[in-house]
Amino acid sequence: QVQLVESGGGLVQPGGSLRLSCAASGIIASNNGMGWYRQAPGKPRELVATITNGGSTNYYADSVKGRFTISRDNAKNTVYLQMSSLKPEDTAVYYCNAGVVVAGPIRRSGNYWGKGTLVTVSS
């Protein structure tokens, strides 16, 4: 029974920071490409960041480069998304995904999703 559980969302002011966590069970996170997606109301779900199964190469959407960092703790089987310098346009439900592949033009999500955690950036 594969399960991904996101946590860490909440309300923050513009310029603030949050760290999201994705706790995995039923799979080994280090053996999978892991990613974070987000979806704002009325908008398509978009890829935010990925970390390879080897953990040596990360991908970031242009909109979050320099502000977000994806990482993994193998001992805890958990993936993180550290978000800094948050903007109102970062407001969305953030989803963890296991099995994502990013290679050149390829942007392919995996089969396993968490239920999401809401991030609201507002004064």
GUZATOR-523130 format. One record per residue: x, z, y of N, C-alpha, C in turn. Coordinates in pm, whole numbers, plus 50000, padded with zeros to 5 digits. Atoms other than C-alpha are relative to their C-alpha. Layout:
BEGIN
XZYXZYXZY ...
//
This chain:
BEGIN
500845000049882500005000050000500895000050124 499205001649879501814986750304499215005250119 500644994749880501045005150624501015000650113 499234999149878502405002150977499185008050100 500714991249908501455029551222500765000950130 499384999549868502235025751591499625013050071 500274988449917502475054951830500854999150125 499214999049879503815063352174499384993750123 500655005949885501425044352397499395010550090 500614991049905499795059652700499954993950138 500085004049860499365057953076501295003550071 498784997849923502485053753289499884992850134 499965006549870503165044953650500944988049998 499035011049989504855012253747501405005350023 498624995449995508595016053706500355010549897 499784989850100508175041953433500454994349867 499505003750132509285041553070499155006049890 500624995250122507775045652725500814995249882 499435004450126509125044052372498914999549895 500965001850107506825029852107500715001249865 499484998650135507345037951739499094992849902 500735006250110506295018751428500535005949871 499624993650125506435039951114499474991649884 500355008750111506455018350800499975007749869 500064994950136505405027850449499584988649907 500295010650094505135006450137500934988150010 498975010249982507914983950267501255006750054 498764995449940511514988350370500234991650125 499935007349873511764979250736501314992350013 498715006549987515454970450711500114987349915 500035012150081514614943550451499084989350056 500945009249938512164926150683500374997550145 500025001949857512184909651019498815007650057 501044991849939510204933451238499804995650144 500295004349865508474925251562498935008250068 501054994549917506344937951843499274988650070 500875009149927503424917651978499155008250096 500944993249913501024925952258498854990750035 501175007749963497574914952363499245007250110 500804994949889495864920552696498594994449989 501385005050007492084916652738499884985750051 500205013949963491114879952747501224991249987 498765007650012494664868852668500384998549853 499515001350138496284855352349501035010549967 498944991250045498464877852144501344992950016 498715006149974502084871652240501135008249938 498824993550056505424879352080500825006250111 499224992649900507414905452272501465001049960 498634997750045510514913152066500055000349848 499784999350145511934910251714501405005349972 498704996050051514794925151516500114994349859 499825006350129516234907151214500125010449890 499874990750112516344922150867501415005849992 498644994949993520094925650916500255008950119 499894991449884519574942451250501054996050100 498915004249914522294922351421499584990750112 500475009749900520204897651625498595003750043 501314996949944517294905551854499484988250081 500655009849916514804883152030499105007250099 500884994549899512984890852354499324988750075 500695009349912510344872252545500625000550139 499415000649866511524860852888499415010650093 500684990749911508984883753052500495014349987 499554986250022510604915152907501505001349988 498554999450012514294906052888500605009050106 499354990849910516474932653041499245012950023 500824988149980513644958053039499645007049868 500414994550130512704962752670501164999049902 499005000050105514944971352375499355003549867 500514997350134513984969052008501145005749915 499004993850085515804990751754499335005049872 500514995450129515445005051404500825011649950 499364988650066516225037751229499724998649851 500215002750142516725029250862499655012749921 500264987550071516715065550749498545004250015 501404996549974513265070450905499044988549970 500835011850026512025035350813499074997350118 500775000949877510885032351173500654990150096 499565009449898511145005151439499505005050135 500324995249867511145013451809499994988750101 499945008749884510444995452132500135008850123 499764992649878512005011852435499644991150118 500495007949888510224999452746500345007250130 499614994549872511635005153094499554990750111 500405007849882510804993253445498664993349978 501295005650038507224988653336499224994950120 500805006649899504934965953534498535000149959 501425000650037501124964353552499694988949901 500245010950093501274931053367500475002949858 499664995650135502784949553069498845007049931 501164993350057499404965953015499414991749887 500495007150118498224956452665499955009649883 499874993450129497674968252311501234994149932 498765004250064501034966752136499895001849849 500135000250145501154957851766501354998249933 498835001550085503894961951508499704989849890 500185010450101504404933051263501224999649909 498945000750099506454931150943500034986149937 499825013250058507854898250815500144988950102 499895010149896508284880551148501314992349985 498825008650003510704851251163500134993050133 499675007249878512324838351481501344993149977 498795007950022514854810251440499874986950076 500145011749916515354784051708498594999050054 501375001349951511894770351785498965007249916 500944993650091510294789651497499585013650054 500594987249962507974818151595498885002849901 500934998150110506214830451282499795014749973 500324986150028504454863551235499945002449850 500094996050139504454882550907498605004049962 501314997450056501574893650690499455013950030 500414986249986501444930250785499995004050146 500224995849862500104944551110499585014650007 500574987149967499554978851254498714998350078 501265000349927496344987751433500185000050151 499695001149859498034989151772500015013350073 499994988649910498775014052047499904994750143 500305005049865497535010152405501015005250101 499124996849889499965009152695499314995750129 500625002849871498475011353044500985003650110 499074998149889500715007053349499194999050129 500864999649881498895017653664500385012050086 499814988949908499215039253972498805009449999 
//
